[in-house]
Amino acid sequence: MQRIANLLAIQDGKVLLLQKPRRGWYVAPGGKMESGESIFEAAQREFKEETNLTPTNPHLKGVYTMIIKDGEKTVDEWMLYTFVAYGTEGESFKETREGILEWHPIESLHQLPMAEGDRKNLLFSALEKGIQYGTFTYTTDFELIDERFQTSIET
């Protein structure tokens, strides 16, 4: 099963998003974990590779199972680990082979084009306390057909 780590940087009421060229959808910078790498290491490495920035004190905000179904048949499945950092150091790329980097107001997460599971994940990460665990099930056309969530908050 593939493992993906992404990181949402939040600074001055804005989030740093990557607009992917294929669909024009926005995502948090991230990518595939390498063999032997921790989820923390992967999130930091991928974020640095895609943005040229170093995240400030990143912490885990979400663990998700992503499922793609064709009818009743599961055709793909991966794990997504989402981190948040409230600040960055360095100077950001403007554009990379992965897409265009842009800072957007947190509120724009409600309407920017993106996968619906990503929207829910990123809104939780930007606005809520605790860690969210969830499962998103999509069609092969990336239409969200099911979702389940649990949240834990340390007291």
C-alpha positions in Angstrom: 0.0 0.0 0.0 1.3 3.4 -1.0 2.0 6.0 1.8 1.7 9.7 1.1 2.7 12.6 3.5 1.6 16.2 2.9 2.0 19.4 4.9 -0.2 22.4 5.1 1.7 25.6 6.0 -0.4 28.3 7.7 0.9 31.8 8.1 -0.8 35.1 8.6 -4.3 33.6 8.1 -3.2 32.0 4.8 -2.4 28.5 3.6 0.2 27.5 1.0 -1.3 25.4 -1.7 0.0 23.8 -4.9 -2.2 24.0 -8.0 -1.6 20.8 -10.0 -1.5 21.2 -13.7 -3.6 18.1 -14.7 -7.0 19.1 -13.2 -6.2 22.5 -11.8 -7.0 21.2 -8.4 -5.3 22.5 -5.2 -3.4 20.3 -2.8 -1.1 20.6 0.2 2.5 20.0 -0.9 3.5 16.4 -0.4 4.2 13.1 -2.0 5.2 9.5 -1.7 7.2 8.3 1.3 10.6 6.7 0.6 11.6 3.3 2.0 12.6 3.5 5.6 11.4 7.1 6.0 9.1 8.1 8.8 5.9 10.0 8.1 7.4 13.1 9.7 10.6 12.9 7.6 8.6 12.4 4.4 6.3 15.4 5.1 9.3 17.7 5.7 11.3 16.4 2.8 8.4 16.6 0.3 7.4 20.0 1.5 11.0 21.3 1.1 11.4 19.7 -2.3 8.1 21.2 -3.6 8.3 24.6 -2.0 11.9 25.4 -1.1 10.7 26.2 2.4 11.4 24.7 5.8 8.3 24.2 7.8 8.3 25.5 11.4 7.5 22.8 14.0 5.2 20.5 11.9 2.8 18.3 13.7 0.4 15.5 12.7 -3.2 16.6 12.0 -4.7 13.7 10.0 -4.4 10.0 9.1 -6.6 8.9 6.2 -7.3 5.8 4.2 -8.0 6.7 0.5 -9.9 4.2 -1.5 -10.7 4.2 -5.2 -13.6 1.9 -6.3 -14.9 0.8 -9.7 -18.4 -0.4 -8.7 -17.8 -2.8 -5.8 -14.2 -3.5 -6.7 -11.4 -1.6 -5.0 -8.9 -0.6 -7.7 -6.5 1.5 -5.5 -5.9 2.3 -1.9 -3.3 4.4 -0.1 -2.6 6.1 3.3 -2.3 9.8 3.6 -0.6 11.5 6.6 -1.3 15.2 6.9 0.9 17.6 8.9 0.5 21.3 9.7 3.1 23.9 10.4 2.3 27.4 11.6 5.1 29.2 9.7 7.9 28.6 7.3 11.5 29.7 6.7 13.2 30.5 3.4 12.0 31.8 0.1 9.3 29.9 -1.8 9.4 28.7 -5.3 6.7 30.3 -7.5 6.3 27.3 -9.8 7.8 23.9 -10.0 7.2 20.8 -12.2 4.6 19.8 -9.7 2.5 23.0 -10.2 2.0 26.6 -9.1 2.5 27.6 -5.4 0.1 30.2 -4.0 -0.8 31.5 -0.6 -4.6 31.6 -0.1 -6.8 32.8 2.7 -7.9 29.9 4.9 -11.6 30.6 4.0 -10.8 30.0 0.3 -10.5 26.3 1.2 -14.3 26.2 1.0 -14.4 27.0 -2.7 -11.1 26.3 -4.4 -11.2 23.4 -6.8 -9.9 20.3 -5.1 -10.9 16.7 -4.3 -13.7 16.8 -1.7 -11.8 14.6 0.7 -8.8 17.0 0.5 -11.2 19.9 1.3 -12.5 18.2 4.4 -9.0 17.2 5.4 -7.4 20.7 4.9 -10.4 22.5 6.6 -10.0 20.3 9.6 -6.2 20.8 9.6 -6.5 24.6 9.4 -9.4 25.2 11.7 -9.9 22.4 14.3 -8.0 21.0 17.3 -6.8 17.4 17.6 -6.0 14.7 15.1 -8.6 13.4 12.6 -8.7 9.8 11.3 -10.8 9.1 8.3 -11.6 7.1 5.2 -12.5 8.6 1.9 -13.9 6.4 -0.9 -14.0 7.7 -4.4 -15.0 6.5 -7.8 -12.4 6.2 -10.5 -13.4 9.7 -11.7 -12.6 11.0 -8.2 -16.1 11.6 -7.1 -16.4 11.2 -3.3 -19.0 8.5 -2.5 -18.3 7.8 1.1 -16.5 9.2 4.1 -16.0 8.3 7.8 -14.2 10.3 10.5 -13.0 10.0 14.1 -11.2 12.7 16.0 -9.0 12.6 19.0 -8.1 15.5 21.2 -5.5 15.3 24.0 -6.8 16.7 27.3 
